[in-house]
Amino acid sequence: MSAQYQALSTDDSAEIGADPQLRYQIQQLHADPRFNRPAPSLWKRIALLLVVAFLFWAAFQVQPKRSQPKIVHAERYSKDYKYRPAASPVITERLKDGVVRLRGAYF
């Protein structure tokens, strides 16, 4: 058995015409400027997009650059172990401003 389907009407004119209070409320809705706002002008839309693009650009420019830290002091080998570089330890120290200070024997 196949069911007989009928399309529902999408026109509410019969329902609106039957109820005067509903008709009055719909007229008030269309007359109220809070619910019928005009679309923003084209230049305002473009200005908003430009401001958002500028903010993204500024956010990436403000980020700190990721580069190799500046080395303050470097000698190839310590004086005590000049001919035995493996015996001399390498000490790295990161200072508060991001600079790396090296001590000991390092390459």
HUPE-V620937 format. One line per field, one symbol per residue. ss: DSSP state (@ for helix, = for strand, . for the rest). burial: I if it has 24 or more other ideal C-beta (glycine too) atoms within 12 Angstrom, else O. A space follows every 10 residues. Layout:
ss->???
burial->???
//
This chain:
ss->.......... ..@@@@@@.@ @@@@@@@@@@ @......... .@@@@@@@@@ @@@@@@@@@@ @@........ =......... ....@@@..= ====.....= ====...
burial->OOOOOOOOOO OOOOOOOOOO OOOOOOOOOO OOOOOOOOOO OOOOOOOOOO OOOOOOOOOO OOOOOOOOOO OOOOOOOOOO OOOOOOOOOO OOOOOOOOOO OIOIOOO
//
